[in-house]
Amino acid sequence: MSEEKNGESSKPGKSLWKPLLAAPALFFLAPLGIGLYLTHPFPAKTTKNPGEYGLAFEEIEFFSRKDQVKLSGWWIPAVSKKSKKTVITAHGYMNERAMEKIEGLQLVKVLSEQGYNVLMFDFRNAGKSKGKTTGIGYFERHDLYSAIDYAIQEKHQEKVALLGWSMGAATALIAGCEHPAVSVIIADSPFCDLEPFLKENLSHWTKLPKRPFTPIVYHSMRKLLKIDPTEVSPINHVKNTKEKSFFILHSTTDKAIPYAESEKLFQSISSNNHKELWLTKDCEHIHSYRLNKKEYTHRVLKFLNK
């Protein structure tokens, strides 16, 4: 019986070329898919609220100054008295306002009890906020800037401090340096410059070898987001900022964002600013609070009260 009658090609080698031709396509499509996921992750869900910690709170909404994306959050007033001092929190990448993984609401409870109003909100494409893209600081700096404006214009606050983790820490450094109402910036585990950070550390997030995949994923993210990562540069902002206070903290065992990033930032802060650096030990990325609650809370309050 001939090969044609069996429904197969008369050229046996032809079918062998198909997987070989498909291999290069898969080689490029897989990193592109990862880049798409990293820039459009599924929004983290918030399952807890301040009321579970005995705190009064108000559901709030405001719009990002960048593109009017609707953002959702909580306004948590100081427990004991009316206060004009506010701490605005900025959550990390693929996280949400409550920072449940590190029990963030416990820290917020202490801040509220110590006379600070707290504004917690979800960046775009997180929690209950709108938007479908995560910009790793590029879009989020505008979200945070709008949160600061909300505290000043709608809640009539006079003094604003920012407390951010990871992506939120880097975003806090950028928005806090730009906004004149911010006097204190507390940055937990930030990166100092997005472009070189991604090129050096993207493999940690993709779980793929740096070569040849990091350049492919990096450029796919740029195309998908339509951003310039060089604009997300906390280190360039702190270099040119005066008369603000910076408290930077990082774990020396952080594998997601090396603590050297914080050391570079700290060294770049102008002497015209008050600054402190605290390096913790034996903590995973952004878990310094969860594993050192007493000391972490003491240091944050001491810095804020200055």
PyMOL commands that set and color helices and strands:
alter all, ss='L'
color gray80, all
select helices_A, chain A and resi 14-39+50-53+100-102+104-113+140-153+167-178+194-206+210-225+229-231+234-239+260-268+288-291+293-305
alter helices_A, ss='H'
color red, helices_A
select strands_A, chain A and resi 58-63+70-76+85-90+117-121+159-165+182-188+245-251+274-280
alter strands_A, ss='S'
color yellow, strands_A
deselect
rebuild
show_as cartoon
